[in-house]
Amino acid sequence: MKNALKKRIMRFSLAALSLVILSSCTADSEKDISGSSGSVVLPAPVTSKTAVTFPEINLDPPPISVVVPPVTTVPTTVTTTAPITTADPLASVSKVPLEEYMGYDTTAKASGTSTTTSSNETTAGSSSTTDTTSSTTENTADNFTERYPERVIYRPYEYGALTSPQKRLYELMEDTFRNIDNELEIPEELNVTSADFDTVFALFLNKEPHDYYLVPSASTSYSRTTDRLYSVTFTYMYPKVTITSRNERTDTAVRQVLTGITPRMTDFDKVKYFFDYLVEKITYDTSGDDSSNVYGALYDGRASCMGYAYAMKLLCNEAGIPAITVSGKNGADVAHMWNMVKLGEDWYQLDVTFGDPDKDYINYDYFLTTDSRLYSSYTAAETIRAYPKAVSMEDNYYVKNGLFASTKGDAVSILKKNIQTAIDNEEDCVQILCATENVFVNTEAALLGVDSPDNIVSAIMEINEANGSVLNIGATSYMSNDSSHVIKIVLVYN
């Protein structure tokens, strides 16, 4: 796996290349970049180029738990316990009433008419892995839309592939879960089977950001002869008061992030703000109990790729931007989760986890990019509904910021210009995107060729001469990714 990564990403210090270039210069061509009389002093040479090892936390995250355990069924007799009563634990956390949290009504009971099973049995059910977005609901009685008509609902993208009865079952499960109820009675007029429940439950478990405290198994009551579903009993990992407290803390964290949005921001600005916020505030960590959920990401500030992806989806949806989660494998062929986001009429690929290199800069390699660029190394898992197509580059980070190079000449020119801009703004990284593989290969040859007139070391030496030797050439490093076609110069200042 590491060898595969080394072939894909290259990084090395410019010290060795600096020495080679200087040794080929004549006495007349040597530049005094130290600001004092005498020859150029550079760091000691390195004996070999070192292939980049991107931070393990991003390129090699551990597998995520995407496959849901089989949904099991047990006899319908369920022992219930009295509700837990305690003093309000949220008084010091938030003054916002709990019913305002995510628009959930925590006092209303789940909709549905109770039924009685005349003939039922227990059999093993099955569940399938699924994935993500928004859709309006049918006008069924007492559903989420009717209680909160002003709120946009963003459901998993696969929700659109469900049958009408399955969609209604999904809505009933939403109501039950949001009210933190254990029992779901299926309305008499809704004809769904235990097989329908398996499909819907698997989708619900994998794609709802807030369902992390729902035990991934349930008790069902259904007809022995027709398989018709009558009721479902859910189990939660925590007492209701704990879930309530966690929801409030997550909501408080979400609202704190949203305070950074201004009326002048476009949807692109909002997505970039969320992206940068998550990269800067979250530490990649798979060891915690909450690393794969929104509570770990937004409240604890520690998360795996699942936590990053769920948090991004939640923030975008709260800002009215359609966003979904995508499950599959990353460039290191390891199970991974990322997002797709819709701006205007176009969908884009977005990987927040890859944006966090645990350095002083942010990776925008996969910030609002296309299927063809992301899937040159990533693969998406099969789902019950194909993901939307991402073909536009209009809102890509590099395109929006003038860092997209269509030719080798453009690439060299943009790099030189933005190194100077980075110095002026005291920034640590300059990065560009090459339009094609051919442009990428030719640009690398020009930047790294010892005799090339566009050699990057020579360019930095000229910039240094104009800026008083502000850059440490030997410590400054070159990085390239032949999968994303992004080239970075990571600057180190004297």
N, C-alpha and C positions, 0 to 999 in steps of 0.2 A: 504494500500500500504506500509506504513512504517513497519507494522508487517511482511509483506512478506520479506522486505529487511533485517530485523533483523534476520530472520531465515536463510538467505542466507549468510550473512557476519557477522563475529564475530570479535570484537576487544575489548581488555581491557588492562589496565596497568598491569605490572608484579609486582606491589607493594604488592598486597594482596597475590599472590602466593609466593612471596619472604618471607613474614612473616610466612606463614604456613610452608614453608620448614625450615626456621631458627628455629622455635619453636620445630621442631621434631629432631633437631640436639643435640648431646651430647656436653658437654663442651669441650671435646677433639677434636671434629670435627669442631668447629666454626673457621671460617677464619677471619682474620683481613684484610678487603679489603679497609680500609680507608687509609692505609699507615702509621698509627700511632698506638701507643699502645692503647689497650682497645677493647671493643666489637664493633660489626658492628652497624652502625647507618643507619637506613633505613627510608624512608618517612612514614608518618602516614598511618595506614591501611585504605583501603576503605571498605565501608560496604557491597557493592555488586558489582558484575560484571556489567559493562555497555556494552550493545550490541552496535556494531559499527553503527554509522550513517554516511555513506559515504557522502561526500559533495553533497548536493542536486543538484548542477550544473551538476553532471555527471550521477547519477543514476536516476534522476527524471527530465529530461529535459521536457519542455512543448511540446505539440504535434507540429509536423512540418506540414507545409502546403504542403502535398503531392498531394492531390486531386486538379486537375486543374478545374477552373470554366468552365462551358459549353462554347464551341466556338459558338458565335452568328454570324449570317449573317445579313447584312443590304443592302439596295440598292447600286448598283455599283457606283452611282454618289458620288464622293469624292472631298471634297474641299481641295486643296493643298495650302500650303503657301510657300513663297519664302524662299530659304535656309538662315539660320542665318549666318551672316558674322561678324567676330570680330577678334581682334588681337589674335595671337597665344597664348593661355593660358598655353602652355606646355613648353615654352622656359626655364623656371626655373626648370622644373621637370625632363626632360630627353632630351638628345641630339640624341636619336635613332629615326629615322623617323617613323612615325606612321605606314607606310605600312609594317614595319618589325615586328610590334606587332603581336605576335602569327602567323606570316606568312600571315596575312590577307592583301589583296590588297584593300585599301580603296578608290582607284581611279577608278578601273574598275567597270563597271555596271554589275548587275546580268545577268546571261545568260538566254536565252529564247526568243522566238519569240512572239510578241504581237498578240493577236487574238481579234476578235470582237464577242460579244455574240449576237445572233439573237433572242434568247428567253431565258429569265432568270426570276427567282423569288427569293424571300427571304423566307428562312425557317430556323428553329432552328437546328443547328448541335449539335453534342455531342462529348465529349472527354473522354478519358480513362486514368487511371493512369498507368504509365510504369516506367521502370528503366534502364542500362549501357552497348562495348568498341571498340576495334580497328577493323577496317576492311578496305580493299582497296576499292576504288570506281571503277565503270565501266568507260571505256574510252569514256565518252560522251563529246560533244563539250564544250569547254570553262569552264570546271569544275575545282574544287579546286586542284585536283591532277595534272592536266596539267599545271596550273599556278605555282604550287610549287611541282615539281616532287620529290624533295629531302626530303620533309617533310612527316613524318609518321602521318597519321590521326587516331585519336582515337575517335571512335563514340560509342554511347550507345550500350550496349550488345544486346539490343532488335532490333537494326538496322538489325542484321542478319536474323531476322524473318520476315522482311518486304518483300513485293513483289518487283519485279524489278522496276515497275513504282513508287511504294511508296519510294524506295531508291532514285530514281532520283528526286522525289519531295523533299525529305529530303535535297539532295545536293543543289537544287535550293534555298531552304529556308536558308541553310548555307550561300550561296553567298549573298543573299539579306540581311541577318542579319549582316554579317561581313562588308558589305558596308554601313550599317546603312541606307538602302533604305526602303521606305514605300511600294512600289508597286512591286508585283511579277506577271508577265505575264506568263502563262503556255504555253510552246511551243506547236504548233499545233500537232506535232507528238506524244506528251505525253498524253495518255488517262488515266487520273485519275479523280476520283469523289470527291464530297464534303465529302463523308464518308472516303475516303482515307486521305483527308486533316485532318479530325478530329483525326484519328489515329496518323498520323505523327506529327501534331502540339502538341498533348498531350505528346508524347515522347520527342519532342524537348524542350518543356517547362520544363519538369521535370529533364532532364538529361544533359543539356548543361551548364557547369559552368558559361559561360559568358552571358547567356540570361536573366539575372535578371532584366534588364531594358526594356524588351519587355512586353507590356501589354498582359495579358493572354486571349485576345479575338481578333478576326480578322473579317474583312469584306470580304465576298467571292462572286464571280459571277459565276453562273453555270447554266446549261441548265435545263429548267423545265421538259423536257421529258426524258432526258437521265442521268441527274445528273452530266454530265461532267463538270469538273472545268475549268474555263477560267482565272480567276485572283484572287489575294488575296491582301488585303490592311492591312498592319500592323501598329500598333501605338506604340510609345515609350514613356516611362515615363519622359524622359529628352530630351532637345534639343540636336542636333547632337554634338555641341561643348562640351557639358557637358559629353556626352558619350565618346567622344574622349579623354577628359581629364582624365576621370575615367579609361579608358583602359590603358592609358599611365602610370598612377600611379600604377595600378595593375601589369603591365608588369615590371615596375621598381622594385617593391617589389619581383616579381618572380626572376628576374635576380640577385637581391641581395642574395637571398637564394641559387641560383645555383652557385654563386661564391664559396660556401663552398665545392663544389664537387672537388675531386682530381682524377687524372688518376689512382691512386692505388685503388680507391674504387670499390668494387663489387656492384652488384645491391642490395644485402642485406644491405650493408653499406649505400647506398644512401637512401633506404627506411627508415632505422633507423634514419638517419640524418634528413630526412624530418619529421618523426614522432616526434623526440625529439624537433626539431625546433618549430613545431606547438604547442606542449604541453607547451613549455617554453615561447613562445612569445604571445600566444593568451589567452585572458581572456574569460571564458565562460560567455556569455551575450545574452539574448534573447530580450532585450528591444530596441535595435537600429533598424533603418530602414534597415540597411545592414547586420544584424546579420546572415542572412541565405544565404549569397553569398560570393564570393571570394574577393570582394572589402572590405567587413567588416572584413574578416578573415586576409587577407594579408596586407592591407593598414591601416585599423583602429586598427587591433589587437584585435577585439572583435567579437565573433561569437557563434552561436548555433551549434548543431550537424551537420546541413546542411552545414554551413560555413566550419567547420573542414573537412567534407567529400569532399566537392567540392575542397577545397584547396589541399587536399592530392592527389586527382585525377589529378588536374592540374600540380602539381609539379612532380609527377611520370611520367605523359605523356610527360612533357617537357624534362625529363631525358631519354626518350625512354623506359619507363617501363609501360606495360599495367596495367591500374587500372580502376576500375568501381565503381560506387556508388550503394549501396543496401538500399532499403527502407523497413521498417518493424517495429517491436517493440522490445524494449530492455528488460533486465531482470526484470524491474519494470512494464512491460506490457504497456509501454508508446511509442507512435510513435517516431521513431528514424531513423537515417541514418548513415551508416558506409561504409566501402570500401571492395573490394576484389582486390588483387594485384597478378600479375603473375610474378614469378621468374623462369627462365628456362622454363620447361614444366609444372610447377605446379602452381595452383592457391591457394591463402591463404586468410583467413578472417583477417580483420584489423579494429580495432575501435580506432580512435585517440581520440575521446571525452572521452572514458573510461580511456584513458591513462593519462588524466589530472585530478588528484584528488585535485588540489589546495593545494598541500603540497610540501615539499622539495624533493620529489622523483617522479619517473614516474612509472605508472602502465603498466606492459607489459603482463597482463593477456590475452589480446586479440591482441597480436602483432604477426601476421603471424601464425595463428592457423588454426585448421580444422573445418569443418562443425559440426562434432559431439560435439566438445568442445564449440563452440559458440552457437549452437542451442540447447544446453542443457537448455538454458534460453531465448535466442533470438528467434524471428520468423521473417521470411522474407515475404514481401507482394507478392501476386501472380502477375506475369508479363506475357507478351505475349511470352516470351521465358525463359526457365528455366535457372537459374544462373549456371555458371560452378561449378564443384565439387571441393571442397577443402579437400583433404585427406592426404596430405603429412605433416610431421613434420620436414623435413630436415632443413628448414630455420627458424624454430620457435626460438624465442629469447632465451628461456631457454635451448633448445637443443644446439644451437650454442655456448652458453656461459657456458656449463657444469653445468647448474642449473636444470637439469631434473633428477628426482629421480625415479628409477624403483622399489626400495624397501624401507621399513621403515629405514633400516640401512643406505642406500644411502642418504636418506633425512636428517637424523640427522647428518651424517658426512659432507654433503655438507653445511648445515647450520652453523655448528661450524667453518668449514674452512673459509667460506665466511664472518662470523662475524669478524674474525681476519683480513681478507683482507680488509673489510670495514673500520676497525679502522686504518689500515695502510694507506689507501687512503682517510681517513676523509670523508667517505660516510655515509649517514643517513639511508639507508634501505638495508636489505638483503631479497631476495625473491627467492623461489624455486617453481618448478612445479612438482606435484606428477603425476606419470604416470596413475594411476587408482584411482577410488574412494576408493578401499580397502587400497591402499598405503596411501592415504590422511587421512583416518580415523585412521589407525594404527599409523601414524606419529603424529597426534594430540594427541592421547592417550599417546604416549611416551613423547612428549614435555611438556604436561600439567599435567601429573600424579605426584602427590606429592611424591610418593615413587618410581617413575621411575628412573632408573639409567641414563636415557637420558633427564631428566628434563631440560628445557631450562634455567631456572633461575640458577640452579646449574652450567650449562655450562658457562653462562655469568659470574658468580662469579669466576670460574676458569680462564676465559679469563681476567677478571679484575685484578685478582691477578698477572697475568703475565705481565700486561700492566700498573700497577700503578693506579688502580681504575679509569680508563678513562671513563667508562660508568656509567650513572645514572640508576641503575637497576629499581628503583621504577618508574621512568618516561618513561623508555623504554616500548614499547607496542607490543602486539602480534595481528596479524591480519590474518584471513583466509577467503577464499571464497569457499564455498562448491559447487559452480557451476563451477568455473574455476579450482578448486583443487590447487590453489596457496596459499602458506603460506608466510607471510611477518613478519619480525622483524624490527620494526621502532626504530632505536637507538637514544638515547639522551645522549649527552656527558656532563660530569661534567665541 
